[in-house]
Amino acid sequence: MLVAGVDSSTQSCKVVVVDADTGEVVRSGSAPHPAGTSCDPEAWWTALLEAIDAAGGLADVAGLGIGGQQHGLVALDADGQVIRDVLLWNDTRSAPSAADLVSELGAETWAIGTGSVPVASYTVTKLRWLADHEPDNAKRIAAICLPHDWLTWRASGSSAFQDLITDRSDASGTGYFDAVTNRYRRDLLAHALRISPERAEAIALPRVLGPRDEAGRAAGLGLPEVVLGPGCGDNAGAALGMGVAAGETWLSLGTSGVVAAVSEIPSHDPSGVISGFADATGRFLPLQCTLNASRIIDQMGALLGVGYDEFSALALAAPSGSHGAVFLPLLAGERSPNLPDATASLLGLTSGNLSRETVARAAVEGMLCLLGACVERLVSGGTEIERVLLIGGGAKSSATRQIASQVLGRPVDVPPEAEYVALGAARQAAWVLGGWERPPSWPLEGVSRFTAEPDPLVQQRYNEELASWIASH
């Protein structure tokens, strides 16, 4: 039996067709999305159709799951038409709105009520922006959903609001859903839109399905026999695709970074650094985003005039601790911790240690210390972490792979490159079809394990230098 999974990301739509028993990818396809921070969702639908065609069609699949970028505001009018281009997660025009919402109700109210303190990426902040900057559009809102919700709805062929569905993982990133009680906080929705409680109650929101609940059939794709899964947000999809279990975390090293863990307990961080999301299996997904990750290696490599391989060789030629040099890699400011106006610093250089090797090693250790601090925040919040998975472009660096275990103090596993969000959506579809207690066990093959003697002094010195930098600024 075959199932299909979709990753409708910011940049593109990916489709994988998978053997439901083994998790083996049989075929795949993709299509680009338009660039920018806002988008007409019809472009997503067009890309989905193109990606399905590139994957050889779905006539032989039994189930389909759709994962997608989180937080995007899809506002619908009474006729089910999209009111305006969707403001995506990376659209920062709602940053002042986020600050207003936190100021008005207090960070703790949001953290306790929704698991997260609003930042510009969250849907709730975009609703406040709409209310303040496009009040006529705000008044037209009859339903609100997210990118993966809208695509699943279109795939079902329905135009009825009662058929709008979502899952806990995506709903938990809106800023008006409590993943502990599994209920929408319509009072927070009303506050964001500056409307009455009665008006907020009248707005249609997607039903939140369980992780193995059927969401309908794919009649909108001309496949009336294909079962739809509830879908998921992209980070939860990646966790499900890799089979991340409780006690495990993963570091995704793109231009920016993601540090997330599957946890049995919810997170309520009033500092706003940890986002208290839900995963796609009924558990929780405490998550942190950093603004800096592989860009650190890219830019430092460019400064030294070397490519990835030579940069790794330079870094590995220097000892742990970089001869006493510490790099604070705040090249783009930072979000975790919240230092938006911060700048990078290379500290501890002397005439005795100044070398290309020292600089390269300090850059890798600085990146890993930034992410390692995120891991330790999760541990301090009660999340147990025994193993770390390393993915993304930055994980291609042999220096990163070999130094990570030393800095993080845990075994580090590097799985092969794959479309893990789409794989997670496919795995969910297989779960819906099978009706098992837990998702099917698909082995994560080709994993490379890296272990090293931990050197806690590297993280300790980084933390001390960062604290000193913050105190002096």
N, C-alpha and C positions, 0 to 999 in steps of 0.2 A: 504494500500500500504506500502511496506517495502523498506527501503533504507539502504545502508551500508556505514560505514566510516572506514578509515584506519589511524592508527598512526604508521608510520614507524620511530621509534625513534632510538637513538644511541644504546640502549640496546636490543630492541625487536620490533616486529611487532604486533600490536593489531588490531583486527577487531571487530566492533560491528554492529549488525543488529538491525535496529530501526524502530518502527512504525512511518511513516512519519507524521501522524496527531497529535500524542501526544508526540513524543520524547521518548517513553518508549523503553528501551533496551529489545529486544526479546531473543537474544542469543549473544554469543561472543566467541572469541578464540584468542590465541596468540602463538607466536613462537619466540625463542631467536635469536638475532644477535650475531656475533662473537665480542669478546672484542677487544679493541684497538682504535687507533686514525686514522687508515686508513682501507679501506675495499674494497673488490671486490664486486661491486653492485649486482652481481649474487646471493650473499648471501641474499640480501634483497628480491630478487624475490623468491628465495626458501622459505624464511621465510613467505612471503606474501601468497604463495600457501598453506603452512602448517597451517597458521593462519586461512585462509578461510576454510580449511577442518575442523579445530578444531571448527569453528563457525557453522558447519553444512552446509557449501556451500552457494552459492549466487544465486541458480537457481530461487528463488522466489522473488528476489529484482528487483526493477525498476531503481534504480540509485545508483551510487558509487562515493564517493569522497575520495581522498587520501591526507592526511596531512603527513608532514615529517620534520625531522630535517633540520634546515636551514644551508646555507652557503657551504655545501660540494661541492667540485669541481669534477663534472663528465665531463671529457674531452673525446670527441669522434673523431675518425679519419674519413677519407672520406667514409669509408664503414660502419660507424655507430658503430664501435667497441670501447669499452672503452680502452683508451690508457694506463692507469695505474690505480692502486688502488686509490680510491677516498680519498683525504685528507679531513677528517671530520672537523667540527667546532672546536673540542677540540684538534686538532693537532696544536701545538704551534711552529712548526719549522719555520713558516712564520712570527714570531714576528719581526725579523730584517727587513724583507721585508716590513712589515707594517710601521715600523719606517722610512724606506727609502722613501716610498710613501708620507708620511706626510711631511717629510723634503723637498722633491723635489717640491711639489706643494703647501704646506701650508695647515694647518688644516682647515682654513676657506674655501678654494676652495672645499675641499671634503664635508664639512658640507653644504655649499650652493648648491653644485651640486648634492649630493646624500642623504642629510639629516644626514649623519653619517661620523665620522672620522675613517679611517681604523684601525682595530685591528686585531690580528692574526686570529680570527675566520672567518673573512669575505672572501668571494670567491676571491676578487680582489687581496688580499695579497698572496693567494696560486698560483694565476697566475704569479705574479712576482717571487715567489719562483721557480716555474717551469721554467720560462724563464732563471733564473740565474743558477739553479742547474741541470736541465734536458733539455737543449736547444733543443736537438733532438726531445724529446717528445713534447715540445712546438711548434715546427715547424709542427708537424703532426696534430695539432688541426684544425678540420673542423667545429666542433660544441661544444658548452658549455651549460650544463644544470645543474640542481640541483637534489638532491635525489628524491623529490616528482615529479619533471618534468619527470625524467627518468622512474620512476615506472608507471606514467600515460601513458607515451609513450609506454612502454612495454604492459600495459594493453589494449591499443588501437589496438595492433597487427600491427601497422605501423612501417616501418623502414625508412620513408622519413623524412628528417629534417623539411620540412614545417609543419609536424604534431606535432612537439615539441611544447608544450604549458606550460605556467606557469600562476601565478596570481601576483597581485601587492604585496601581503604580502611577498612572497618568493623572488621575484625580488628585493624588496627594501633592502634585506640583502646582495646583491652581492657586493655592492660598485661601481657598474657601471650602476645604474638605478636611475632615478629621479622620485619619486612617486608623485611629484606635477604636472609635465608635462606628466607623464606616458610614458616616453621615455628612451631608453637606452642611456647611455653616452659612445658612442663608442670611443670618444677621450680618455677617462680615461681607457677604455679597451686596447687601443693601447699603451698608456703610460705604463700600468702595464706589458704588454707582450713585450715591447720594439719593436714594429712592426709599419709599416707604416699605415696611415689612410686607405689606399686602402685594405691592408691585413685585417685590423680589420673589414671593411665593408663586407668582404667575409666570415667571420665566422658566421655560423648560430647560432642564439640565439632564445630561445622559444618565440612564440607569447604570449603577455600578455593579457589574457582574462579578461573580467569583472567578478564580483563575481557570477553572475547567468547565465553565458554563458556556453553552452554545449561544451565539449571538445572532443566529439566523442562517440564511443561505445566500450564496453569492449570485443571486438572480440579476443584479445590476451589472455583472460581468458576463452575463449569458450562461451562467453555470448554476442552474437552480438546484442541483443535487450536492453542490460543494458546501460543506459545513463551515461556518465562520466562527473563529474563536473570538474572545473578547479583545484581543490585542493587548498592547502594553506601551509604556513609555520606553524611550531608547535605552536608558541606563538599566532599567529592569530587564529589558530584552537581552542586553549584553550579558547580564548576570545569569539569566536562564540559559542563554546560548552556550556559555562556558560551563554551566553546571556549578556555579559558585554556591557553596553551602555555608551554613552558619559556622562562624569561626574563621571565615576566609575573607580576604579583601582583595581588591584589584586596583592597580594604578594604571590609568590610561594616559599615556604620554603623547598627546598631540601637541599642537602649538601651545595650547593651554592644557591643564591637567585635570583629571578626575580621580578622586580617591573615595571609594565606596565599599561598604561591607554588607553582607547579609546578616541580619541580626534577629534574634527572637524577641527583643525588647524595642519599644519605640524610643525615638530621640526627641528631646524638647530642649533645644539649646537657645537660651535668650540672647546670647551674644550674636546669633545669626550666622556664625561660621559654619556650623553643621546643619544641613537641610534634612529634616526628618521625613524622608519619603518612604513609600511602601515598595516592596518588591512585587514580582509577578507570581508568587507562590503562596501568598497569605502571610508572609513575614514582613520585615521592615528593611529599609535600605538607607541608613544614614550616609550622607554623601557630602563631600566638599569639592569645590571647584577652585583651582588655582589659575591665575592668569598666565603664569609662566610654567613651562615644562620643556618640551623639545626645542622651543625657540632658544633656550639657553645654550644648548649644544650647537644649534645652527649658527647663532650669531657669534659665539666664541670661536667656533671653527672658522667662520669667515674672517674674524679678526686675526687669527693665526695663519690664515691662508691655506687651510687644509680641508680635505673632505672627511667624511665620517670615519673611514678606516684609519687614516693617519691620525685623526684627532683621538680615536680610541687608543692607538698605540702610544701616543704622547701621554695620555692620562694614566695608562697602565704602567708606564715607565717611572712614575712618581709613587712614593709610598703612601700608605693610608695616613690621612691627616695633612697631606699636601705640604709637607715641610713647615707646618704652622700657618699656612695661608688659608683664609676663609673667604669664600665668595657669597655675598648676599645677593641672590639672583632676581632682584625686584625690577627687572628690565621694563615691565609694562605696568608698574605699580603692583598692587597685589590685592586679592580678595580674601585669601585665607593665609594669614590674617588680613583684616580689612585695613589696607594701607594704600588707598587709591593714588596718592601723590608720591609714593616712595620711589626712590631711585636705587640702582644697583651699586654695590661697593665691593671692592677687592681689597681685603685687609690682611695685615701681617706679612707684607712683602719686605724683604731685606736684600742687601747686596749678596747675601749668601744663599738665598733660595729663589731668587728671581730667574725663572726659566720658562720656556714654553711648556715643559712637562708639568711644572707646578701650576701654572695657570689652567691648563687643561684638566688636571685632576681636581683642582679647586672648583671648577665649573660643574663637573659631574657630581662631586660631593655636595655642592650647594643645591643643585636641583633635587638630589635625593634627600637632603636634609629638609628642604621645603616640604616635600611630599611626606617624609618621615614624620614631621611634626603633625601632619594631618592624621597619619595612622595613630600616633600616640593620643591625639584628641579623641579619636573613636574609642580607644582603650580606656581613657579616663572617663568617658561617658558610659561605660559598662559593656561595651562590645568586646567580645573575646576574639582575638586574632591570632591564629596559629600559622597561617600560610598566606603568602602574597603572590598574586598573579600579576604579571607585568605585560601590558599590551600597548599597541600604538606605535607610531613612527619612531619615538624616542627609544623604544625597546629594541630597535635594530642595532643600536650601538653596543658593541661587545664590551666596552668599558662600563656602560650603564648596567648591563646584565651581570658582570662580574663584581662590580662594586656594590650593587644594591643590597645584597644579603649582608655585607659587612656593615653598612650604614643602618639598615632597617632591623638588623638583629634577628632575622627570621629567614627560613628557606624561601627562595624566590623561584617561581615556576614561570617560564615563558612559553605560552602556547603558540602554535603556528598562526600566521596571519589568516583571518577568515572573516566572513560577514556575520559577526556574532549576534548583532541585533536581529537580523533576518533569521538566523538559526534559532534564536530564542522564540521568535514568533511562530516558526514552523514547529518547534518542540511543543509550544502551547497548543497548536492545532492538533497535533498527535495526541496530546493529553485529553483534549476535549473529546476526540473520537473514541479514545480508549476507556475513558471514565475511571481511570485508576485513582488511588488515593494520592499518589505522588506523580510528578511528571515522568515520562519514560527515561530510562537510564541510557543516555547516549555517551559513550566514552569520549573523553577529550584526549585525542591521540596526538603524538608528535610533540609532547611537552618536554622542554629542556629544563632540568633543575640546576640551580646554582646555589651553592652554600659556601660560606666563608666564616672565619672566626670573627665574631662581632667586635666592633671597635666603638664602644659607646662614647668615647671622647670626641669623635667627629661630630656627632649630633649635639653633644654638650657644649662644645666650643661654638658651634653655629648658633645655638640658642642664646648663649651669653652675648655674642656679638650682635645678634638681632635685637635683644633686649636693650643693649647699650645704644644701638642706633636709634631705636624708638624713643628712648629716654632723652636723647640729645636733639630730637626733632619735634 
